[in-house]
Amino acid sequence: MMKHSMKFYLTSSFGVPEFPDFVARAMVNDVEIAYYDSNAKKTTPKHLWMKNYMSDDQWQRSTQNCRGYHQVVKAETKTFMQRLNHTGGIHVLQEMAGCEWDNETGEINGYQQYGYNGEDFISLDLKTLTWVAPKPQAVVTKHEWDRDKPRTDFWRSFIRERCPEKLKKYLMIEQISWPKRDPPSVSLLQKTPSSAVSCHATGFYPDRALMFWSKDGEEIHEGVEHGEILPNHDGTFQMTVDLNVSSVPEEDWRRYHCLFHLDGVEDIITELDETLIRTNWVKPRTLTVLIIPAVVCLVLVVMVTFGYMVYKRRKNCRPPSAPESIAELSETLNPPT
């Protein structure tokens, strides 16, 4: 079983220098698939399968739609500012809408809500089809939107029908565009014998993977540090979970395992085994084998150099040889002036 999601984020800002006053993002399973901002004025694909799926005409229509949303959200931002008596400064309005589909039960959930300056402002209750105002300043907007039946019907239809249809369509396209995906790989890494052992998984998609360390089949938390899920260049993801082994006796290592779980893929279980650990660290005895010849070579160089210096010193200290003739002796004792 796996729940899939599609989300849309529309952000309008006021008074933020050197930043687009409108940004739109589309996400599938929390992976960004399309992006638009008011500076670039163009919708761009953010994932390979999305880029290959839509034609240039479709991307152009998406750009036109985003330009229309820009004007709508910009007007809503000004309305909210007026109702909160905000005339200057920096203000941000974010509209969030999306749906979630359970591919096993068929259950569909969704939401449509607005946030203003980092706080909830107004949202749609899908059961009563009325708007909820958590702030007194939003009550006027609530009554206005409750009377606006076309607005409510549009969002009800979008969340319960159009959004799930688009989500299922994109999931199918993604599967067709990427049919021969390699399975994820899991490795054990360690920098030095005193550092933590990292369980590293890479090449998985989507990013809704779970990975943890266990002891005797039970998940453990002490001495475990979870890293972030990061993107790879090919659209897949990677993640790391570290285990501090400094207090784990070597005879107990076999009781520890790293488990990687991703829906639709068989779980990958890796035993904590020294022979499976990859490292760039060179063992000290190996270093000794390399260092001893170098030391011997250095000693020989020093000995030769020292012997040569002794030879030179003795040569310089030797008394001069006797002159071969009286003329030579006279010249030595009486140098010319």
VMD Tcl script that draws the C-alpha trace (Angstrom):
set ca {
  {0.00 0.00 0.00}
  {1.20 3.47 -0.80}
  {-0.37 6.88 -0.66}
  {0.46 9.22 -3.51}
  {0.08 12.98 -3.44}
  {-0.06 15.97 -5.73}
  {0.42 19.46 -4.31}
  {0.40 22.99 -5.66}
  {2.03 25.97 -3.95}
  {1.32 29.52 -5.10}
  {3.28 32.23 -3.28}
  {2.73 35.97 -3.64}
  {5.04 38.42 -1.89}
  {4.91 42.15 -1.29}
  {7.89 44.37 -0.48}
  {10.56 41.68 -0.88}
  {13.44 43.19 -2.91}
  {15.19 41.19 -5.62}
  {12.71 38.32 -5.32}
  {9.89 37.33 -7.72}
  {6.53 38.55 -6.43}
  {4.89 35.32 -7.60}
  {6.14 31.72 -7.53}
  {4.22 28.55 -8.45}
  {5.40 24.99 -7.82}
  {3.81 21.61 -8.60}
  {4.81 18.49 -6.66}
  {4.12 14.77 -7.12}
  {4.96 12.60 -4.12}
  {6.81 15.62 -2.68}
  {9.07 15.78 -5.75}
  {8.99 19.07 -7.67}
  {7.86 18.50 -11.26}
  {7.21 22.06 -12.54}
  {8.13 25.62 -11.56}
  {7.13 29.16 -12.55}
  {8.05 32.60 -11.28}
  {7.17 36.15 -12.29}
  {10.76 37.00 -13.18}
  {11.32 34.18 -15.66}
  {7.68 34.33 -16.83}
  {7.95 30.74 -18.02}
  {6.92 27.34 -16.69}
  {9.84 24.92 -16.64}
  {9.89 21.14 -16.00}
  {11.88 20.06 -12.97}
  {11.94 16.33 -13.64}
  {13.11 14.36 -16.67}
  {9.93 12.34 -17.23}
  {7.82 15.50 -16.97}
  {10.01 17.25 -19.53}
  {9.66 14.40 -22.00}
  {5.91 14.07 -21.53}
  {4.62 17.58 -22.26}
  {4.97 19.26 -25.64}
  {6.13 22.84 -26.16}
  {2.51 23.91 -26.74}
  {1.46 22.37 -23.43}
  {4.25 24.15 -21.59}
  {3.17 27.39 -23.24}
  {-0.41 26.87 -22.04}
  {0.90 26.15 -18.56}
  {2.82 29.42 -18.69}
  {-0.34 31.33 -19.66}
  {-2.25 29.70 -16.80}
  {0.43 30.67 -14.31}
  {0.35 34.24 -15.53}
  {-3.39 34.26 -14.87}
  {-2.93 32.78 -11.40}
  {-0.36 35.48 -10.74}
  {-2.93 38.22 -11.21}
  {-5.55 36.42 -9.10}
  {-3.22 35.76 -6.17}
  {-1.77 39.26 -6.41}
  {-5.28 40.72 -6.03}
  {-5.98 38.39 -3.08}
  {-2.76 39.53 -1.42}
  {-3.84 43.17 -1.64}
  {-7.28 42.26 -0.22}
  {-5.77 40.44 2.75}
  {-3.40 43.33 3.40}
  {-6.30 45.78 3.46}
  {-8.31 43.63 5.87}
  {-5.30 43.41 8.17}
  {-4.56 47.14 7.82}
  {-1.16 46.47 6.25}
  {-0.03 49.23 3.93}
  {3.73 48.72 3.81}
  {6.53 46.40 4.84}
  {7.06 42.80 3.75}
  {4.09 40.45 3.43}
  {3.71 36.95 1.98}
  {0.57 35.10 0.96}
  {0.76 31.37 0.21}
  {-2.04 29.36 -1.33}
  {-1.75 25.59 -0.95}
  {-3.98 23.01 -2.63}
  {-3.57 19.31 -3.20}
  {-4.89 15.78 -3.02}
  {-3.80 12.39 -1.69}
  {-4.78 9.05 -3.21}
  {-4.47 5.63 -1.58}
  {-3.81 3.21 -4.43}
  {-5.11 0.26 -2.38}
  {-8.30 1.56 -0.81}
  {-9.02 4.24 -3.40}
  {-9.53 6.78 -0.62}
  {-9.05 10.41 -1.69}
  {-8.30 13.31 0.63}
  {-7.28 16.87 -0.07}
  {-7.09 20.44 1.09}
  {-7.25 24.05 -0.03}
  {-5.92 26.70 2.34}
  {-4.25 30.08 2.58}
  {-1.48 31.27 4.84}
  {-0.56 34.89 5.40}
  {2.78 35.96 6.86}
  {3.47 32.45 8.10}
  {0.10 31.92 9.85}
  {-3.07 30.10 8.80}
  {-5.57 32.56 7.37}
  {-8.48 30.65 5.79}
  {-9.19 27.10 4.55}
  {-11.94 25.05 2.94}
  {-13.78 22.39 4.98}
  {-14.49 19.67 2.39}
  {-17.15 18.01 4.56}
  {-19.33 21.09 5.07}
  {-18.10 22.94 1.96}
  {-17.68 26.07 4.03}
  {-14.65 28.23 4.70}
  {-12.93 28.22 8.10}
  {-11.42 31.46 9.47}
  {-8.99 30.90 12.39}
  {-8.25 34.64 12.62}
  {-10.86 37.36 13.28}
  {-9.49 39.36 10.34}
  {-10.46 36.51 8.00}
  {-14.12 36.35 9.04}
  {-15.18 38.90 6.42}
  {-13.41 36.82 3.74}
  {-15.09 33.65 5.07}
  {-18.60 35.10 4.72}
  {-17.78 36.48 1.29}
  {-16.44 33.14 0.04}
  {-19.26 31.13 1.63}
  {-21.64 33.12 -0.56}
  {-19.43 32.57 -3.60}
  {-20.77 29.14 -4.60}
  {-18.83 28.91 -7.90}
  {-15.54 29.30 -5.97}
  {-16.47 26.55 -3.52}
  {-17.69 24.22 -6.30}
  {-14.51 24.79 -8.26}
  {-12.27 23.76 -5.37}
  {-14.48 20.81 -4.40}
  {-14.27 19.52 -7.97}
  {-10.55 20.23 -8.19}
  {-9.65 18.40 -4.97}
  {-11.97 15.41 -5.35}
  {-11.86 14.89 -9.12}
  {-9.40 16.88 -11.22}
  {-6.42 16.64 -8.89}
  {-6.66 12.83 -8.38}
  {-7.09 12.34 -12.13}
  {-3.99 14.38 -12.86}
  {-2.08 12.53 -10.14}
  {-2.95 9.08 -11.52}
  {-2.09 10.26 -15.02}
  {1.32 11.58 -13.98}
  {2.08 8.39 -12.04}
  {1.29 6.31 -15.13}
  {3.41 8.54 -17.35}
  {6.27 8.38 -14.89}
  {6.11 4.58 -14.86}
  {6.09 4.40 -18.67}
  {8.91 6.93 -19.00}
  {11.07 5.08 -16.50}
  {10.24 1.37 -16.92}
  {13.69 -0.17 -16.39}
  {14.76 1.58 -13.25}
  {17.63 -0.15 -11.45}
  {16.87 -1.29 -7.90}
  {18.30 0.77 -5.05}
  {21.72 -0.14 -3.69}
  {22.69 -0.20 -0.03}
  {26.30 -0.06 1.24}
  {28.09 0.16 4.57}
  {30.68 2.96 4.76}
  {33.18 3.97 7.45}
  {35.90 6.64 7.43}
  {38.06 5.20 10.24}
  {37.68 2.34 12.73}
  {36.68 4.85 15.42}
  {34.00 6.59 13.33}
  {30.36 5.62 12.91}
  {29.29 3.04 10.33}
  {27.06 4.65 7.70}
  {24.32 2.69 6.00}
  {24.00 4.44 2.64}
  {21.15 3.83 0.19}
  {21.04 5.41 -3.27}
  {19.14 5.17 -6.54}
  {15.62 4.98 -5.09}
  {12.47 6.81 -6.17}
  {10.29 8.37 -4.91}
  {11.85 9.83 -1.78}
  {9.37 8.14 0.57}
  {11.85 5.54 1.75}
  {12.52 4.34 5.28}
  {15.87 3.17 6.63}
  {16.89 2.30 10.16}
  {19.27 0.22 12.27}
  {17.98 -2.74 14.27}
  {19.35 -4.99 16.98}
  {17.97 -8.52 17.23}
  {15.22 -7.49 14.83}
  {14.06 -4.44 16.82}
  {14.57 -0.88 15.61}
  {17.03 1.10 17.76}
  {17.42 4.83 18.27}
  {20.33 5.18 20.69}
  {23.58 5.91 18.88}
  {21.73 6.31 15.56}
  {21.75 9.50 13.50}
  {19.50 9.94 10.46}
  {20.71 12.07 7.55}
  {18.58 13.97 5.07}
  {17.15 12.46 1.91}
  {19.08 14.12 -0.92}
  {18.52 14.16 -4.70}
  {20.82 12.53 -7.22}
  {21.54 14.00 -10.66}
  {19.34 11.39 -12.38}
  {16.18 12.21 -10.40}
  {16.59 9.43 -7.85}
  {17.45 9.94 -4.17}
  {19.96 8.92 -1.56}
  {19.98 8.75 2.23}
  {22.30 7.78 5.09}
  {21.77 6.47 8.62}
  {24.81 6.34 10.93}
  {25.39 3.85 13.76}
  {27.88 4.62 16.53}
  {29.78 1.34 16.97}
  {32.31 2.57 19.52}
  {30.45 0.84 22.35}
  {29.43 -2.26 20.36}
  {31.64 -5.32 21.04}
  {32.86 -6.99 17.87}
  {31.21 -10.26 18.84}
  {27.83 -8.45 18.88}
  {28.12 -6.88 15.44}
  {26.16 -9.71 13.79}
  {23.15 -8.78 15.93}
  {22.87 -5.41 14.14}
  {21.26 -4.90 10.75}
  {20.43 -1.97 8.49}
  {16.96 -2.20 6.91}
  {15.92 -0.21 3.84}
  {12.21 -0.11 2.93}
  {10.53 1.36 -0.16}
  {6.99 0.49 -1.23}
  {7.03 -1.71 -4.30}
  {10.61 -2.89 -3.65}
  {11.70 -5.86 -1.58}
  {13.26 -4.80 1.72}
  {17.06 -4.70 1.70}
  {18.59 -5.98 4.95}
  {22.34 -5.59 5.46}
  {24.19 -7.19 8.37}
  {26.80 -5.19 10.27}
  {29.81 -7.09 8.97}
  {33.36 -5.74 8.86}
  {34.00 -7.52 5.56}
  {31.14 -5.59 3.94}
  {32.30 -2.13 5.03}
  {33.81 0.14 2.39}
  {36.51 2.53 3.57}
  {39.42 4.62 2.28}
  {41.31 4.12 5.51}
  {44.69 2.31 5.25}
  {45.52 -0.09 8.08}
  {48.61 0.79 10.19}
  {50.47 -2.46 9.34}
  {50.14 -1.62 5.67}
  {51.56 1.79 6.36}
  {54.49 0.17 8.21}
  {55.33 -1.97 5.19}
  {55.48 1.20 3.11}
  {57.34 3.31 5.66}
  {60.20 0.87 6.53}
  {61.82 0.89 3.04}
  {61.53 4.67 2.96}
  {63.29 4.96 6.36}
  {66.06 2.57 5.29}
  {66.59 4.59 2.12}
  {66.74 7.82 4.14}
  {69.30 6.35 6.56}
  {71.54 5.27 3.67}
  {71.39 8.76 2.18}
  {72.34 10.32 5.53}
  {75.26 7.89 5.98}
  {76.66 8.56 2.53}
  {76.32 12.32 3.04}
  {78.02 12.14 6.45}
  {80.88 10.00 5.07}
  {81.49 12.47 2.28}
  {81.57 15.39 4.72}
  {84.16 13.57 6.91}
  {86.29 12.84 3.88}
  {86.23 16.51 2.82}
  {87.13 17.70 6.31}
  {90.13 15.34 6.58}
  {91.35 16.41 3.18}
  {91.20 20.10 4.12}
  {93.09 19.47 7.39}
  {96.01 17.49 5.81}
  {99.45 19.39 5.97}
  {100.69 20.75 2.66}
  {103.12 18.59 0.72}
  {106.83 19.53 0.61}
  {107.96 21.77 -2.19}
  {109.56 19.94 -5.05}
  {112.35 22.56 -5.56}
  {114.22 25.47 -3.94}
  {112.59 27.83 -6.39}
  {109.14 26.67 -5.33}
  {110.01 27.03 -1.65}
  {111.39 30.52 -2.20}
  {108.23 31.56 -4.04}
  {106.07 30.25 -1.20}
  {108.02 32.09 1.50}
  {108.48 35.26 -0.48}
  {105.44 35.91 -2.54}
  {105.77 38.64 -5.10}
  {104.69 42.12 -3.93}
}
mol new
graphics top color blue
foreach p $ca { graphics top sphere $p radius 0.5 }
foreach p [lrange $ca 0 end-1] q [lrange $ca 1 end] { graphics top cylinder $p $q radius 0.2 }
display resetview
